[in-house]
């Protein structure tokens, strides 16, 4: 699981892999897919897009 090891050290080091081991197989697969997709620049949001989404959430908060 090289991807898992490279993704974030705390997934393995947190209580001897407790975080990774607490995930079911679907969650593990989704995490690995998300990690792989994060390297595709087509999936990145601009700073302006992030700011706009944040503003929308802030306005909708009670």
Residue pairs with C-beta under 8 A, 6 or more apart in sequence:
3 32
3 35
3 36
4 11
4 12
4 20
4 28
4 31
4 32
5 12
7 31
7 32
7 35
10 19
11 17
11 19
11 20
12 20
20 28
23 31
37 43
45 53
